[in-house]
Amino acid sequence: MQYLLMLYADESGWSSMTKAEQEQGVAAYVAYTQALKTAGAWVGSNRLQDVGTATTVRVVDGKSQVLDGPYVETREQLGGYYLIEAPGLDEALAWAARCPGAGHGTIEVRPVWDMTEYEPVCDRTK
């Protein structure tokens, strides 16, 4: 089963780190990603740009509303994600606990809704 590990942290923390601390942080994520790949659990991952680059879209009364920035103000921002394959929630939680982001932020773990039963409607190849 696939799980999405969403990494939340105060994005201003990165700019307050020394160059050596940033290099150490990058090395920790590289090692974590390699561990996921070695275990065959890694499906994909990316870091997101700062929350100031976000655009929020919603439809109200049939009309699209586009807003600059995030919809919700919080202390922690979604900064990146890992999409992993794990046999169950316990294993996904174990991977989340090993993520470097768990030491300075929050890792939200969510199972991915398998859409294969809807593939005739949502054909991914088109």
C-alpha positions in Angstrom: 0.0 0.0 0.0 1.2 3.5 -0.7 1.5 6.2 2.0 2.1 9.9 1.6 4.5 11.3 4.3 3.9 15.1 4.4 6.7 17.0 6.0 5.6 20.1 8.0 8.0 22.5 9.6 8.6 26.2 10.2 10.2 27.1 6.8 12.1 30.1 8.4 14.2 27.6 10.3 16.3 26.8 7.2 17.4 30.4 6.7 18.4 30.6 10.4 20.8 27.6 10.1 24.5 28.0 9.5 25.8 26.6 6.2 27.3 23.6 8.1 23.9 22.9 9.7 22.2 23.1 6.3 24.8 20.7 4.8 24.2 18.3 7.7 20.5 18.6 7.2 20.8 17.8 3.4 23.0 14.9 4.2 20.4 13.5 6.6 17.7 13.6 4.0 20.0 12.1 1.3 20.7 9.2 3.7 17.0 8.8 4.6 16.1 8.8 0.9 18.8 6.2 0.1 17.5 4.0 3.0 14.0 4.1 1.5 15.3 3.2 -1.9 17.5 0.4 -0.6 14.4 -1.0 1.2 12.3 -0.7 -2.0 9.9 1.6 -0.2 10.7 4.8 -2.1 8.1 5.8 -4.8 8.9 9.5 -5.0 9.7 12.7 -3.1 10.2 16.4 -3.5 10.9 19.5 -1.6 8.4 22.3 -2.1 9.2 26.0 -2.7 8.4 28.4 0.1 4.8 28.9 1.1 4.9 32.5 -0.3 4.9 30.9 -3.8 1.6 29.1 -3.2 -1.6 29.8 -5.0 -4.9 28.6 -3.7 -7.9 27.8 -5.9 -11.4 27.1 -4.9 -14.8 27.3 -6.6 -17.6 29.2 -4.8 -21.1 29.3 -6.4 -19.6 28.0 -9.7 -17.0 30.7 -9.9 -13.3 30.1 -9.5 -11.4 32.1 -6.8 -7.7 32.3 -7.0 -5.8 33.5 -4.0 -2.1 34.2 -3.5 -0.5 32.2 -0.7 -1.7 29.4 1.4 -5.4 29.2 2.5 -4.6 28.5 6.1 -2.2 30.4 8.4 -0.1 28.0 10.5 3.2 27.9 12.4 4.3 25.0 10.3 4.2 24.8 6.5 4.1 21.8 4.1 7.7 21.7 2.9 7.9 18.5 1.1 6.7 14.9 0.8 7.7 11.3 0.4 5.5 8.8 -1.4 6.4 5.4 -0.1 5.3 1.8 -0.4 4.8 -0.1 2.9 3.0 -3.3 3.9 0.9 -1.4 6.4 0.4 1.6 8.6 2.9 0.4 11.3 5.7 0.2 8.8 4.7 3.6 7.3 4.8 5.1 10.8 8.2 3.6 11.4 9.5 5.2 8.2 8.0 8.5 9.3 9.7 8.3 12.6 13.1 7.9 10.8 12.5 10.9 8.6 14.9 13.8 9.6 11.9 16.2 9.5 10.4 14.4 12.5 13.1 15.9 14.7 12.2 19.5 13.9 8.7 19.4 12.6 5.7 17.1 12.0 5.3 14.2 9.6 1.7 13.5 8.6 1.1 10.0 7.3 -1.8 9.2 5.0 -2.7 6.1 3.1 -3.2 6.8 -0.6 -6.6 6.1 -1.9 -6.2 3.4 -4.6 -8.0 4.7 -7.7 -7.5 1.6 -9.8 -11.2 0.7 -9.5 -12.0 4.1 -11.2 -9.4 3.8 -14.0 -12.0 3.5 -16.8 -13.2 6.9 -15.6 -9.8 8.3 -14.6 -7.5 6.8 -17.2 -4.0 7.9 -16.2 -2.5 7.5 -19.6 -4.5 10.2 -21.2 
